[in-house]
Amino acid sequence: MEHPEPSDIEVRQVSPEDAGDMMTFLLTHYYPEEPLTVGTSPPEPETADKEFLLSNVPFGTCFMAFLDGRIVGAVVAGPKDIHEPEHLAEEAKKHAGSKWGRILHLLSAVESASDVCRRFNVPSSLHVHALGVDKEQRGRNLGARLMTAVAQRARDLGHPLVCVDCTSVFSARLVQRLGYQLVNTLRYEDHLDASGQQVIRPPPPHESVQTFVLQL
Ligand SMILES: CC(C)(COP(=O)(O)OP(=O)(O)OC[C@H]1O[C@@H](n2cnc3c(N)ncnc32)[C@H](O)[C@@H]1OP(=O)(O)O)[C@@H](O)C(=O)NCCC(=O)NCCS
């Protein structure tokens, strides 16, 4: 297949009017492969998960990549502050017993261990919650372009950091190439519930959640 030149790709901020199209894209190209979503049943993301991603649109921190007017990539990001570990622990408790609750159980453990705002002694960070590229367009640097748009927006908003919990080996490699610094690794096999069961079981090659930070 003939691949487009990167200049054919346009990256734009997601407006509230675009939010529905962004979710349709994520349901096709992000959720069916995202390791946390795939690693716990049922396969479909829950409403609370989708609502959480959509709640980030009003911050103006979400971006989509377009090719000939068609969405080929999306990134969802939003601000967090030093209270994020406590906030996520509460959210995980609130959603306990559901798929979204199991995902939050793991993300809460990751946030407590990485604790990036306290670790870097900064008041806030822009956190990347989701990144997806059209299967047909992978390997063309679209993920990197979307992450660069997020970093630029973080600078404009005065956030000293961009942070991402890479649940996939592919996103981890991508941000390492962009100069992100690894601050924490949690292996899926080491994250257990109260009865000693592994909470999330993603398929290979995904083995861990790696938290990366870019200092701006
Ligand atoms: C993470 C993601 C956005 C990266 O896509 P991308 O920006 O196209 O990635 P890159 O440009 O860095 O690709 C580098 C190489 O990895 C390959 N690659 C990227 N994602 C891949 C995937 N999910 N499966 C297999 N190969 C993949 C590319 O084809 C490319 O290979 P090449 O060098 O032989 O051409 C993409 O994998 C994706 O949408 N995954 C599904 C959702 C997900 O898991 N998101 C991350 C959660 S944190």
The ligand as an SDF file (V2000), in Angstrom:
LIG
                    3D

 48 50  0  0  0  0  0  0  0  0999 V2000
    0.8250    2.7890   20.5740 C   0  0  0  0  0  0  0  0  0  0  0  0
    0.5150    3.1150   19.1100 C   0  0  0  0  0  0  0  0  0  0  0  0
   -0.2860    4.3760   19.0280 C   0  0  0  0  0  0  0  0  0  0  0  0
    1.8540    3.3040   18.3810 C   0  0  0  0  0  0  0  0  0  0  0  0
    1.5910    3.4530   17.0060 O   0  0  0  0  0  0  0  0  0  0  0  0
    2.5970    4.2600   16.0480 P   0  0  0  0  0  0  0  0  0  0  0  0
    2.6540    5.6880   16.4600 O   0  0  0  0  0  0  0  0  0  0  0  0
    2.2400    3.9700   14.6470 O   0  0  0  0  0  0  0  0  0  0  0  0
    3.9780    3.5700   16.4330 O   0  0  0  0  0  0  0  0  0  0  0  0
    5.4100    3.7960   15.8450 P   0  0  0  0  0  0  0  0  0  0  0  0
    5.3940    4.7910   14.7120 O   0  0  0  0  0  0  0  0  0  0  0  0
    6.2860    4.0880   17.0020 O   0  0  0  0  0  0  0  0  0  0  0  0
    5.7750    2.3500   15.2560 O   0  0  0  0  0  0  0  0  0  0  0  0
    7.0560    1.7860   15.3450 C   0  0  0  0  0  0  0  0  0  0  0  0
    6.9930    0.3440   14.8390 C   0  0  0  0  0  0  0  0  0  0  0  0
    6.1610   -0.4480   15.6940 O   0  0  0  0  0  0  0  0  0  0  0  0
    5.0950   -1.0360   14.9390 C   0  0  0  0  0  0  0  0  0  0  0  0
    3.8730   -1.0010   15.7300 N   0  0  0  0  0  0  0  0  0  0  0  0
    3.3570    0.0810   16.3630 C   0  0  0  0  0  0  0  0  0  0  0  0
    2.2420   -0.2870   17.0320 N   0  0  0  0  0  0  0  0  0  0  0  0
    2.0710   -1.6240   16.8050 C   0  0  0  0  0  0  0  0  0  0  0  0
    1.1080   -2.5800   17.2410 C   0  0  0  0  0  0  0  0  0  0  0  0
    0.1120   -2.2150   18.0620 N   0  0  0  0  0  0  0  0  0  0  0  0
    1.2440   -3.8610   16.8370 N   0  0  0  0  0  0  0  0  0  0  0  0
    2.2710   -4.2500   16.0420 C   0  0  0  0  0  0  0  0  0  0  0  0
    3.2300   -3.3750   15.5900 N   0  0  0  0  0  0  0  0  0  0  0  0
    3.1070   -2.0910   15.9780 C   0  0  0  0  0  0  0  0  0  0  0  0
    4.9630   -0.1530   13.7260 C   0  0  0  0  0  0  0  0  0  0  0  0
    4.3380   -0.8290   12.6620 O   0  0  0  0  0  0  0  0  0  0  0  0
    6.4030    0.2000   13.4440 C   0  0  0  0  0  0  0  0  0  0  0  0
    7.0310   -0.8810   12.8020 O   0  0  0  0  0  0  0  0  0  0  0  0
    8.1400   -0.6300   11.6440 P   0  0  0  0  0  0  0  0  0  0  0  0
    9.2530    0.1080   12.3580 O   0  0  0  0  0  0  0  0  0  0  0  0
    8.4640   -2.0270   11.2220 O   0  0  0  0  0  0  0  0  0  0  0  0
    7.4380    0.2140   10.6210 O   0  0  0  0  0  0  0  0  0  0  0  0
   -0.2320    1.9320   18.4440 C   0  0  0  0  0  0  0  0  0  0  0  0
    0.4740    0.7530   18.7210 O   0  0  0  0  0  0  0  0  0  0  0  0
   -1.6720    1.7570   18.8830 C   0  0  0  0  0  0  0  0  0  0  0  0
   -2.5610    2.4750   18.4720 O   0  0  0  0  0  0  0  0  0  0  0  0
   -1.9240    0.7070   19.7180 N   0  0  0  0  0  0  0  0  0  0  0  0
   -3.2710    0.3490   20.1770 C   0  0  0  0  0  0  0  0  0  0  0  0
   -3.6840    1.1240   21.4210 C   0  0  0  0  0  0  0  0  0  0  0  0
   -2.6280    1.0940   22.5020 C   0  0  0  0  0  0  0  0  0  0  0  0
   -2.2130    0.0480   22.9600 O   0  0  0  0  0  0  0  0  0  0  0  0
   -2.1920    2.2930   22.9180 N   0  0  0  0  0  0  0  0  0  0  0  0
   -1.1300    2.4690   23.9160 C   0  0  0  0  0  0  0  0  0  0  0  0
   -1.6250    2.3710   25.2880 C   0  0  0  0  0  0  0  0  0  0  0  0
   -0.5220    3.2480   26.4150 S   0  0  0  0  0  0  0  0  0  0  0  0
  1  2  1  0
  2  3  1  0
  2  4  1  0
  2 36  1  0
  4  5  1  0
  5  6  1  0
  6  7  2  0
  6  8  1  0
  6  9  1  0
  9 10  1  0
 10 11  2  0
 10 12  1  0
 10 13  1  0
 13 14  1  0
 14 15  1  0
 15 16  1  0
 15 30  1  0
 16 17  1  0
 17 18  1  0
 17 28  1  0
 18 19  1  0
 18 27  1  0
 19 20  2  0
 20 21  1  0
 21 22  1  0
 21 27  2  0
 22 23  1  0
 22 24  2  0
 24 25  1  0
 25 26  2  0
 26 27  1  0
 28 29  1  0
 28 30  1  0
 30 31  1  0
 31 32  1  0
 32 33  2  0
 32 34  1  0
 32 35  1  0
 36 37  1  0
 36 38  1  0
 38 39  2  0
 38 40  1  0
 40 41  1  0
 41 42  1  0
 42 43  1  0
 43 44  2  0
 43 45  1  0
 45 46  1  0
 46 47  1  0
 47 48  1  0
M  END
$$$$
